[in-house]
């Protein structure tokens, strides 16, 4: 599936996918949920700007007065 979408960078993206899955893997691998790995596209970024992030990526600003927790 990766090869059909991103021809030529399959090796790069597959390493990032494996890294994200390993971070999201629970102690019991049977309980692994693919919904724990998400992709956030950022306008202006290229495929080689890809990073695996622990936590959540929020693109837009806060709609409340809370800025950090």
N, C-alpha and C positions, 0 to 999 in steps of 0.2 A: 504494500500500500504506500509506503514512503517513496519508493522509486517512481511510482506513477505521478505523485504530486510534486516532488522536489528532485527532478532528475539531475544527477551529478553531485549532490551533497548528501547522499544516503548515509555514508559512513559517519559524517559529522553529526547529522541529526539522530542517528540510531544510538550513538554514544550519549547524547543528551537525554534521550528517552530512557535509556537504561539507568542513567544517573538519577533521574526523577523518580523512576519506579523503585529503585533501591532506597531512596529517602522515604518514600511513602509506605514501604513494606512493613507490616506489623510483625510482631514476634512469631505469630502463627501465620505462615504464608497462605493457608487456606482462606483466611479472612481478608485477603487483599481485595481492595475495591478500586477499580479503574477510575472512579469518579474522584478519587483523592489526588489525581494528577490532572491539572488543567493547563491550558495554553492561553496566554494573553498576548494578542498581537498589538504592537505599538507602531503607530504611523511613523514612517520615515526610517524605520529600522530594517536591516537586512537579515538574512538567515544566519550569517556568521556573527551577528550581534546577540545570538541566543544565549541565555543564561538560565541556570536552574536556581530557583530561589526557594528557601525555606520560608513558609508562611504564605501571605496573600499579597498580591500586587494590586494596588489601587491607582488607577490612572487619573481620575478626576479628584478635585478637592472635596473636602468635607462639607456637608450641607448643614452642619451644626457648628457650635462654637468650640467643640472638642477638637484639638489638633494632634495630640499625642496621648497615648495610654501607657 
